[in-house]
């Protein structure tokens, strides 16, 4: 099969190569999925799990990518809940070969059924972004109607999901980003927007929840805006500053079939819009990962036409 591999951490996306690899075989409780579309996050190349396994052993050349949509073609011993030919989407394990390939072996529990009225390209943009937003905002952040929420990076792949879900659950959303992101953030459901390059974040006053995708100095300033009893949720590691009278939570997203079902139903009925920035074929993937222009949203690789 065709697959994208990485071998040199220092080379970044420039070190990616399109090669021929053996098709994967399903282990116990696995499904092999013929990949129709895959999502990719550039920060994956900075994750230790891209380069080493759980015992810290080198696992290169490794196949990156963890979001997929496709069709089940094989089932391992003991695998339940899926059937051959079933349309699925999901989030693969961090330390196994990933989805930038024509086939991938995935633990069946990490896959959810994909309804026929959602196309593969849209579905592949959902798992990391949607589950991150759902788990950080709803499960851990416990967002409620009437709260005020800061959604950093509100026009990006994750931030746009945070913005839409917070708006759906009745929160007043303040989006942030660059000036060019203002209209997109408002379209996704933000009531206000702060240009972090030219406007003062502190002018928004106290808020109930901050969803931080940035960290650093922005994360420290955000912590000071959380009112008593509020929450700072971070996906960029433990916060460098914590709210004085609130709580700080950092987490790593996990696959969850039930949550994927909640998210895909919202896509089907229009409550959630996917946020795709660029689409390329597997043959053109390496060039797509080295863009000459900034384009917010998820990069999607169409592995099959």
Secondary structure, DSSP 8 states (H G I E B T S, - for coil): -EEEEB--GGGGGGG-EEEE-------TTEEEEEEEEEEE-GGGGGSGGGTB-TTS-B--SB----EEEEEEEEE-TT--S--TT-EEEEE--TTS--SSBSEEEEEGGGEEE--TTS-HHHHHTTHHHHHHHIIIIIIIS---TT-EEEETTTTSHHHHHHHHHHHHTT-EEEEEE-GGGHHHHHHTT-SEEEETTTS-GGGG--EEEEEESS-HHHHHHHHTTEEEEEEEEESSSS-SS--SSSEEEE------HHHHHHHHHHHHHTS----EEEEEESTTHHHHTS-SS---SEEEEES--
